[in-house]
Amino acid sequence: MANAVRIDGKAKAAELAEKITAETAALARDHGLQPGLAVVIIGEDPASQVYVRNKKRTADACGFHSEQHSLPPDVSEQDVLDLVESLNNDATIHGILVQLPLPDHLDEHRITQSISPAKDVDGFHYINIGKLTAGDTADAFIPCTPAGCMLMIEDQLGADLSGLNAVVIGRSNIVGKPMASLLLARNATVTMTHSRTKDLPKVVRRADIVIAAIGRPNMIGGDWIKPGAVVIDIGINRIEVTVDGEKKTKLTGDVNYDEAAEIAKAITPVPGGVGPMTITMLMANTLRSAKLAAGIDVQ
Ligand code: GUN
């Protein structure tokens, strides 16, 4: 029998979305302002199509203005930059997101850095990364996945993580690095690990908070987990399984859930953990951007 609390990201995301929807209605009523989100998708990557559809659907449900710009896989970099520039100058748009990954001929850095930092609701612009790293977040955007993870960690352990060891597995710019900055800002003792780390299981065994963002299905076994740890699984891996002799695919995280749930205090499932929170944090960032643009106080 699993001992751990199963952290229900879907329920928490729905609760947050409800608050965002209410605040959006109040913004329209009191200020005549509607948050606007533009999502740019290039090419036909099936996973990206699903993510973008979900982002647009959630934005509409929250009462936002939303637009999707679908560009062909062979679009020129200049055409993408021109579109971003027009969205940067569009007063009805408060958040711009270019869905990654991009086709190989496009320069990801050039494109993400062309988005105005004031509309960078993904938090990928170097200005926003710099503000997060420096702890100057009053008007910065925090990347959505790490921001959602922090809310779930706070629910389990409170806002102050003094004295706790956090181990982040994976050093991506989107997840691992911003996660480390956020944990550090909450006074955790943070260890960054990655594919070149020596004796990774031993390092993870010291963690009161485990953040798994490696992209290797079920890599983290129960024997890696310190009793009572909080485990946040960011991995979304599609694996093949055979059900009644039929080959199917299913989503699984980086952590062996059943094993880890025996040992941990709390753990996020995949799916239904971090994923739903990520989309809702995008809405929170877009609402925040609209308020900042209008000079309305944000916390
Ligand atoms: N692709 C996978 N995750 C993300 C994300 O958070 N933002 C963008 N823009 N693309 C992604």
Residues whose N, C-alpha, C, O or C-beta is under 5 A from the ligand:
A	BS01	GUN	L97 V98 Q99 L100 P101 D122
